Amino acid sequence: MKLDPNQHLHLGYYENNVDLEAVAYKIQDENKWVVFLDNEQDTTLVQKILNQYDYHEKYGYKLFTVDADDLSYEAGSKRLEEWLKTNNIICLFFISLSFVDHFIP
């Protein structure tokens, strides 16, 4: 897999007190993008599932691929949100917040 050094896109999910960023890189000579979790940020929210994903020292954790010649911020961020929901990251976060708010004064 050779990534195009001239094409990348920053994606994010910034709702419901969640601040998570990923970066999509275009695969050279293909209509495909690879989305990596930016490993320079706090990954506590997703730490429990990261061992299921390939880690690349330069890019971070490879989360998923998107078949597209051109990827927009909106479409990429929507796919990131779907990935968070599929992996119960968003739900787990809200359950944790509800527990803390309910039981800790």
Residue, then its C-alpha position, 0 to 999 in steps of 0.5 A: m500500500k503506497l499512500d499519495p503524499n499529496q492527498h490527505l484529509h483531516l476528519g473529526y467527531y466533535e459532538n456530545n463532549v467527544d473530540l476525536e480526530a482521524v486522518a484519511y490518506k489516499i492510496q496512490d493510483e487507486n480510488k481508495w482512502v485509508v483512515f488512521l486514528d491520529n495517535e498524537q491525541d488522547t486515545t483513552l476513549v477507544q483504547k479498549i479496541l485498538n489492539q484489534y487494529d494494525y498500528h503504523e508508526k508513521y500514521g497511527y491505527k488503521l481504522f477502515t478504508v473508503d472506496a472513493d476517488d475524492l473524499s469530502y470532510e463531510a463524508g469522511s467524518k460521517r464514516l468516522e461517526e459510523w465507525l464509533k457507533t459500530n464499535n460502541i465507542i459513543c455509547l460506552f462514553f455516554i454510559s460512563l458519563s451518565f454513571v459519573d453524573h448519577f452516582i458521584p456528587 
